[in-house]
Amino acid sequence: MNFSIIILFLYLALLSGMLFWARRSSGSKRAAIKRCFSWEDHQIRSTAYDDPRIRKFASAGWSLAFVMAGVLMVPIIGFGDSIWVQILAVIAIELVTFLVGLVVIKEVGIVNWYLECYICDFKFFLTALGLTIFALVLVNFALLVSFIPLGLVLQAAAVAIMAIALHFMISPILKEEKYYTQKDQGTPKEVSSAKAGDI
Protein backbone atom coordinates (compact mmCIF):
# COMPACT_ATOMS: atom_id res chain seq x y z
CA MET A 1 0.00 0.00 0.00
CA ASN A 2 2.77 2.45 0.95
CA PHE A 3 4.61 1.61 -2.25
CA SER A 4 1.43 2.29 -4.25
CA ILE A 5 1.12 5.75 -2.70
CA ILE A 6 4.76 6.53 -3.46
CA ILE A 7 4.39 5.45 -7.09
CA LEU A 8 1.16 7.44 -7.46
CA PHE A 9 2.73 10.62 -6.10
CA LEU A 10 5.80 10.12 -8.29
CA TYR A 11 3.56 9.85 -11.32
CA LEU A 12 1.48 12.87 -10.35
CA ALA A 13 4.71 14.85 -9.91
CA LEU A 14 5.85 13.63 -13.33
CA LEU A 15 2.54 14.57 -14.98
CA SER A 16 2.49 18.00 -13.34
CA GLY A 17 6.13 18.61 -14.24
CA MET A 18 5.57 17.75 -17.90
CA LEU A 19 2.52 20.02 -18.07
CA PHE A 20 4.49 22.85 -16.49
CA TRP A 21 7.41 22.28 -18.89
CA ALA A 22 5.08 22.32 -21.90
CA ARG A 23 3.31 25.46 -20.71
CA ARG A 24 6.56 27.29 -19.98
CA SER A 25 7.99 26.30 -23.36
CA SER A 26 4.82 27.46 -25.09
CA GLY A 27 5.08 30.80 -23.30
CA SER A 28 8.76 31.17 -24.18
CA LYS A 29 8.02 30.44 -27.83
CA ARG A 30 5.20 32.97 -27.87
CA ALA A 31 7.46 35.64 -26.31
CA ALA A 32 10.20 34.92 -28.87
CA ILE A 33 7.70 35.24 -31.74
CA LYS A 34 6.53 38.59 -30.38
CA ARG A 35 10.09 39.89 -30.29
CA CYS A 36 11.05 38.52 -33.71
CA PHE A 37 8.00 39.70 -35.64
CA SER A 38 6.55 42.40 -33.37
CA TRP A 39 3.30 40.48 -33.23
CA GLU A 40 0.49 40.64 -30.71
CA ASP A 41 -1.28 37.66 -29.16
CA HIS A 42 -4.19 37.81 -31.59
CA GLN A 43 -1.79 37.73 -34.54
CA ILE A 44 -0.11 34.62 -33.18
CA ARG A 45 -3.47 32.95 -32.63
CA SER A 46 -4.52 33.81 -36.18
CA THR A 47 -1.63 31.74 -37.55
CA ALA A 48 -2.76 28.60 -35.70
CA TYR A 49 -3.05 25.56 -37.91
CA ASP A 50 -6.38 24.13 -36.77
CA ASP A 51 -5.89 20.58 -37.98
CA PRO A 52 -8.50 18.31 -36.33
CA ARG A 53 -5.90 15.56 -36.10
CA ILE A 54 -3.79 17.71 -33.81
CA ARG A 55 -6.80 18.21 -31.54
CA LYS A 56 -7.55 14.48 -31.51
CA PHE A 57 -3.98 13.34 -30.87
CA ALA A 58 -3.29 15.94 -28.18
CA SER A 59 -6.61 15.37 -26.41
CA ALA A 60 -6.29 11.57 -26.53
CA GLY A 61 -2.69 11.57 -25.35
CA TRP A 62 -3.19 13.83 -22.35
CA SER A 63 -6.50 12.20 -21.40
CA LEU A 64 -4.88 8.76 -21.34
CA ALA A 65 -2.12 10.23 -19.18
CA PHE A 66 -4.80 11.07 -16.62
CA VAL A 67 -6.24 7.55 -16.96
CA MET A 68 -2.84 6.22 -15.85
CA ALA A 69 -3.17 8.21 -12.62
CA GLY A 70 -6.62 6.71 -12.06
CA VAL A 71 -5.39 3.13 -12.47
CA LEU A 72 -2.50 3.80 -10.08
CA MET A 73 -5.08 4.82 -7.45
CA VAL A 74 -6.91 1.46 -7.58
CA PRO A 75 -4.55 -0.49 -5.24
CA ILE A 76 -4.75 2.36 -2.72
CA ILE A 77 -8.55 2.52 -2.69
CA GLY A 78 -9.29 -1.22 -2.83
CA PHE A 79 -12.67 -2.65 -3.80
CA GLY A 80 -13.07 -5.85 -1.82
CA ASP A 81 -12.45 -9.43 -2.92
CA SER A 82 -15.02 -9.78 -5.69
CA ILE A 83 -13.23 -9.86 -9.03
CA TRP A 84 -16.30 -8.53 -10.87
CA VAL A 85 -16.65 -5.59 -8.50
CA GLN A 86 -12.98 -4.81 -8.98
CA ILE A 87 -13.23 -4.99 -12.78
CA LEU A 88 -16.26 -2.69 -12.83
CA ALA A 89 -14.53 -0.30 -10.42
CA VAL A 90 -11.40 -0.13 -12.59
CA ILE A 91 -13.47 0.53 -15.73
CA ALA A 92 -15.44 3.24 -13.91
CA ILE A 93 -12.27 4.90 -12.62
CA GLU A 94 -10.69 4.84 -16.07
CA LEU A 95 -13.76 6.45 -17.63
CA VAL A 96 -13.97 9.10 -14.91
CA THR A 97 -10.28 10.02 -15.11
CA PHE A 98 -10.50 10.12 -18.91
CA LEU A 99 -13.32 12.67 -18.62
CA VAL A 100 -11.39 14.58 -15.96
CA GLY A 101 -8.47 14.72 -18.37
CA LEU A 102 -10.67 16.16 -21.11
CA VAL A 103 -11.95 18.84 -18.72
CA VAL A 104 -8.43 19.77 -17.62
CA ILE A 105 -7.28 19.92 -21.26
CA LYS A 106 -10.10 22.30 -22.10
CA GLU A 107 -9.70 24.52 -19.03
CA VAL A 108 -5.93 24.81 -19.26
CA GLY A 109 -5.98 25.22 -23.04
CA ILE A 110 -3.40 22.52 -23.69
CA VAL A 111 -4.51 21.89 -27.28
CA ASN A 112 -3.91 25.56 -28.12
CA TRP A 113 -0.23 25.09 -27.33
CA TYR A 114 -0.06 22.60 -30.20
CA LEU A 115 -2.22 24.51 -32.68
CA GLU A 116 0.34 27.32 -32.67
CA CYS A 117 3.03 24.83 -33.74
CA TYR A 118 3.78 24.00 -37.36
CA ILE A 119 4.08 20.27 -36.71
CA CYS A 120 5.79 18.67 -39.70
CA ASP A 121 4.67 15.13 -38.92
CA PHE A 122 2.84 13.18 -36.24
CA LYS A 123 5.59 10.77 -35.21
CA PHE A 124 5.75 12.36 -31.77
CA PHE A 125 2.04 11.84 -31.15
CA LEU A 126 2.02 8.32 -32.58
CA THR A 127 5.03 7.24 -30.52
CA ALA A 128 3.57 8.80 -27.39
CA LEU A 129 0.21 7.10 -27.89
CA GLY A 130 1.84 3.73 -28.55
CA LEU A 131 3.95 3.97 -25.39
CA THR A 132 0.97 5.21 -23.35
CA ILE A 133 -1.22 2.30 -24.41
CA PHE A 134 1.59 -0.14 -23.58
CA ALA A 135 2.04 1.48 -20.16
CA LEU A 136 -1.70 1.24 -19.48
CA VAL A 137 -1.68 -2.46 -20.38
CA LEU A 138 1.19 -3.01 -17.94
CA VAL A 139 -0.42 -1.09 -15.09
CA ASN A 140 -3.75 -2.88 -15.57
CA PHE A 141 -1.98 -6.23 -15.64
CA ALA A 142 -0.28 -5.27 -12.36
CA LEU A 143 -3.73 -5.33 -10.73
CA LEU A 144 -4.12 -9.02 -11.60
CA VAL A 145 -0.91 -10.30 -10.03
CA SER A 146 0.62 -10.33 -6.58
CA PHE A 147 1.59 -6.76 -5.80
CA ILE A 148 4.96 -7.61 -4.27
CA PRO A 149 7.17 -7.99 -6.15
CA LEU A 150 5.71 -8.36 -9.66
CA GLY A 151 2.89 -5.82 -9.39
CA LEU A 152 5.22 -3.21 -7.94
CA VAL A 153 7.76 -3.80 -10.71
CA LEU A 154 5.06 -3.51 -13.39
CA GLN A 155 3.73 -0.27 -11.91
CA ALA A 156 7.21 1.23 -11.73
CA ALA A 157 7.91 0.14 -15.32
CA ALA A 158 4.62 1.67 -16.49
CA VAL A 159 5.50 5.01 -14.88
CA ALA A 160 8.96 4.94 -16.49
CA ILE A 161 7.39 4.28 -19.90
CA MET A 162 4.91 7.10 -19.31
CA ALA A 163 7.81 9.47 -18.62
CA ILE A 164 9.13 8.71 -22.11
CA ALA A 165 5.63 8.94 -23.62
CA LEU A 166 4.98 12.35 -22.05
CA HIS A 167 8.29 13.64 -23.30
CA PHE A 168 7.32 12.62 -26.83
CA MET A 169 3.96 14.29 -26.26
CA ILE A 170 5.51 17.68 -25.51
CA SER A 171 8.33 17.34 -28.08
CA PRO A 172 6.52 19.36 -30.81
CA ILE A 173 6.24 22.28 -28.40
CA LEU A 174 9.88 21.95 -27.34
CA LYS A 175 11.07 21.93 -30.97
CA GLU A 176 9.05 25.05 -31.76
CA GLU A 177 10.42 26.83 -28.69
CA LYS A 178 13.99 25.92 -29.64
CA TYR A 179 13.57 27.17 -33.20
CA TYR A 180 12.02 30.54 -32.32
CA THR A 181 14.40 31.10 -29.40
CA GLN A 182 17.34 30.56 -31.73
CA LYS A 183 15.74 32.84 -34.32
CA ASP A 184 15.26 35.50 -31.65
CA GLN A 185 18.95 35.19 -30.80
CA GLY A 186 19.91 35.44 -34.46
CA THR A 187 20.98 31.81 -34.95
CA PRO A 188 18.02 30.08 -36.53
CA LYS A 189 18.38 26.55 -37.84
CA GLU A 190 16.84 25.28 -41.02
CA VAL A 191 13.36 23.87 -40.48
CA SER A 192 10.97 22.13 -42.77
CA SER A 193 8.39 24.24 -44.55
CA ALA A 194 5.89 21.39 -44.34
CA LYS A 195 2.63 22.14 -42.60
CA ALA A 196 0.84 19.99 -40.05
CA GLY A 197 -1.12 18.29 -42.80
CA ASP A 198 1.99 16.42 -44.00
CA ILE A 199 2.19 13.11 -42.18
N, C-alpha and C positions, 0 to 999 in steps of 0.2 A: 504493500500500500504506500509506504513512504517513498519507495523508488518510483511508483507511478506519479506521485505528486511532483517529485523532482523532475522527471521527464516532461510532464505537462508544463511546468513553469519554464523549463528550458526551451520548449517549443514555442510557448507564448512570447518569451523574450526574443526568440529568433524571428517570429512572425512580425512582432512590433518593430524590431530593428530593421528588417527588410523594408517594411512600409515607410519607416522614417527615412531610410537611405534613398528610396525611390522618390519620396516627396521632396527631399532636400536637393537631389539631383535635378528633378524637374524644375524646381525653383531657380537653381543655379543656371540651368540652360535658358530659362526664360529671361533672367537678368542679363545673360550674355547676349541674347538676341536683341534685347532692348538697346544695349550699348553699341552693338555692331551696326544695327539698321535704324536706330532712333525710332523704334516702333513703340506703340502703346499696347496694352493688354488686348484690346479689342482687335487690333491688327494681327496679333499673334493667333488669337482664336479663329480669325477669319481664314487663316491658312491651314486649319486642321483638315486632315484627310479622313473624312468620316466614312471609312470602310466598315461595313457591318461585321466583317470577319474579325477586325481588330476588337470590336465591342464583344463579340462572342468569345474569342480566345481569352481576352483579359478578364472578362466576367467569370468564365468557367474556371480559369486557373486560380484566381484569388478565392472564389467560393469554395473550391475543393480544398484549398489551404485551410479554410475555416473548418471544413468537415474533419480534417485531420485532428484539429484541436478537440472536436466533439468526441471522436473515437477514443482519444487518449484519456478523456474524462470517465469513460465507462468503467474501468477497473476501480476507480476511486469511489464512484457512486454505488455500484453493485445493484443487482436486481434479482436477488434470490437464487434458488437452485434450479428453477424451471428453465430448460433450454429454450422453450418457445417464448417465454416472457423475455428472456435475455435477447433473443433475436429481434423480437418486435421493438424492444427498447433501443437497441442499437440502430435499427432502421429509422425509428422516430428521431433519435438524436442526430443522425446524419442529415435527415431532411430539415430539421430545425436549424442546425448550424449552417447548412447550405443557404437557407433563406436569410439567416443572420448575415452571412457573408455578402449576399446580394444587397442587403440594406446598407451595410457598411460601405460597400463599393459605391453605391449611389450617393450616400451622404458625404463621403470624403472626396468623391470626384476622381477616383482612381483611373477610370477609363479615359478621362480627359488628358491625363498625363501621357497616354499613348497616342491619342488622336493628334497631338501636336508633334509627333515624331514621324519622319518619313521612313518608315520601316521598309527595308528593301526586300526582305523575305520573312517567312514565318517560322524559320527553323528554331528560333528561341522559344516561341510559344509551343511548338510541337514537341520539342525536347522536354520542356517543363511539364507539359501535360502528361507525356509518357512516364516521366519519373514520378509525378504526383500519383498517377493511377497505380503504379507499382508500389509506392510507399503505402497507399491506402490498402492495397491487398495484403501487404505484410502486417500492417497494424491491426487489421481485422482478423487475420490468421492468428495473431498473438493472443486474441481473446479466446481461442479454442484450445490452447495448449496450456500446460503448467506454466505459471507466470515466472517462477524461478527454476532454472535460469533461462529457458528458451524464450518465454514470453518477453522477459526483460530485454534480452538480446535483440529480438525482433522489433520491439518498440524503439530501442536506441538506433537500430539500423534504419528504421523508417524515418526517424527525425533527421538522421544524417543525410538520407536521400532527399528529404524535403528541403534541406539547406541548399543542396545543389539545384533542385528544381526552382526554388524561389530566386536564386541568383540568375538562372536563365530567364525567369519571368521578368526581372527588372533590367536585364541586359540591354534591351532596345533603348530604354531611358538613359542608361549609363553611357551608351555609345553616342547618343545625341548630345548629352552634356559634354562629353569629351571633345566632340567635333566643334561645337560652338564656343567652348571655353578656349580651345586652341585658336580658333578664328578670331576671337576677341583679343587674344594675346599676339595676333599677327603671325601665327604659325599653323595655319590650317592644313590638314591632310586631305588627300584626294578621297572623295566619297562617291558612291554610286549615285547616278541621277535617277535610278529606278524609283518608282513610287510604290506605295504599299500594295498596289494591285498586282505586283509582280511576285509570284510565289515560285 
